[in-house]
Amino acid sequence: MKQRPAPQPILITDASRSQDDQLTSRQKRYVLMMGIRVACLVVGAILVGAKVPLLWLWLPLCILGMVLIPWLAVLLANDRPPKEQHRLAGKFQSRQRDDTPPMALPTEEHPHKVIDAEP
C-alpha cells in the first residue's frame, strides 16, 4: 500500500488580519489624524491671539496641516490591503503558462503510428 504524503500544515503567521481588525486600525488612524488637525487649529488660534514673532511662518503651516490632514486621513481610512489571489488561481495560472500537458511524452520518445485505410 502506498502512503499518501502528509498534508502541509497551515501557518498561522501567513493568515491575513481579519476585516474587523483592519477596520479598527483604520478608524484609530483616522481619529489620530483628525486629533492632529484639531491641534493645528488650536495652535493656530493661540499663535494669532498671542501675536508671536514669525507668525507669517507658523500660521501657514497650521493652515496647511488643517487642509491636508483631512484629505490624507480619508485616503488612509479607506485604504485596505490588496486582496490575495485564491490559492488555486496560482496553480491554474502556472499550468496555463506551460503549453505541454503534465503527462505528455515528448514526440521523440513516442513515435506516432499511422494507420492507412487503403492497402
C-alpha positions in Angstrom: 0.0 0.0 0.0 1.3 3.4 -1.0 1.2 6.0 1.7 -0.1 9.5 0.9 2.1 12.4 1.6 1.3 14.2 4.8 -0.8 17.4 4.3 1.1 20.6 4.6 0.2 22.5 7.9 -1.3 25.9 7.6 1.0 28.5 9.2 -0.9 30.9 11.4 1.7 33.6 10.5 0.6 33.5 6.9 -3.0 34.3 7.9 -4.2 37.8 7.0 -5.7 40.1 9.6 -9.4 39.9 10.0 -11.7 42.5 8.5 -12.7 43.8 11.9 -9.0 44.3 12.9 -8.3 46.1 9.7 -11.3 48.4 10.2 -10.4 49.1 13.8 -6.8 50.1 12.9 -8.1 52.4 10.1 -10.5 54.0 12.5 -7.8 54.6 15.1 -5.6 56.1 12.4 -8.4 58.4 11.3 -9.2 59.6 14.8 -5.5 60.3 15.5 -5.1 62.3 12.3 -8.2 64.3 13.0 -6.9 65.0 16.5 -3.7 66.4 14.9 -5.9 68.6 12.8 -7.7 69.9 15.8 -4.3 70.5 17.5 -3.3 72.6 14.4 -6.5 74.7 14.7 -5.9 75.3 18.4 -2.2 76.1 18.0 -3.1 78.5 15.1 -5.7 80.3 17.3 -3.2 80.6 20.2 -0.5 81.9 17.8 -2.8 84.6 16.4 -4.1 85.5 19.9 -0.6 85.7 21.4 0.8 87.6 18.4 4.0 85.6 18.4 7.1 86.5 16.3 7.3 84.8 12.9 3.5 84.5 12.8 3.8 84.7 9.0 5.7 81.4 9.1 3.7 79.4 11.7 0.2 80.3 10.7 0.5 79.0 7.1 2.0 75.7 8.5 -1.0 75.3 10.8 -3.4 76.1 7.9 -1.6 73.7 5.6 -2.0 71.0 8.3 -5.7 71.7 8.7 -6.2 71.4 4.9 -4.0 68.4 4.1 -4.6 66.2 7.1 -8.3 65.6 6.5 -7.6 64.6 2.9 -4.9 62.2 3.9 -7.0 60.9 6.8 -9.8 59.9 4.4 -7.4 58.3 1.9 -5.7 56.3 4.6 -9.0 55.3 6.3 -10.4 53.9 3.0 -7.2 52.1 2.2 -7.2 48.3 2.5 -4.5 45.8 1.9 -4.9 44.2 -1.5 -6.9 41.1 -1.7 -4.8 37.9 -2.1 -5.4 35.8 -5.1 -7.0 32.5 -4.3 -4.6 29.7 -3.7 -5.9 27.6 -6.6 -5.7 30.5 -9.0 -1.9 30.4 -8.9 -1.8 26.7 -9.7 -4.1 27.2 -12.7 -2.1 30.2 -14.0 1.2 28.2 -13.8 -0.4 25.4 -15.7 -1.7 27.7 -18.4 1.8 29.2 -18.9 3.2 25.7 -19.6 2.0 24.6 -23.0 2.7 21.0 -22.6 0.2 18.8 -20.7 1.6 17.4 -17.4 1.5 13.7 -18.6 2.5 14.2 -22.2 5.6 12.5 -23.6 8.0 14.3 -25.9 7.5 13.3 -29.6 11.0 11.8 -30.0 10.3 9.1 -27.3 6.8 8.2 -28.5 6.5 8.0 -32.3 3.1 8.1 -33.9 1.6 5.1 -35.6 0.0 5.8 -38.9 -2.9 3.6 -40.0 -3.9 3.8 -43.6 -7.3 2.5 -44.8 -6.0 1.7 -48.3 -3.6 -1.2 -48.8 
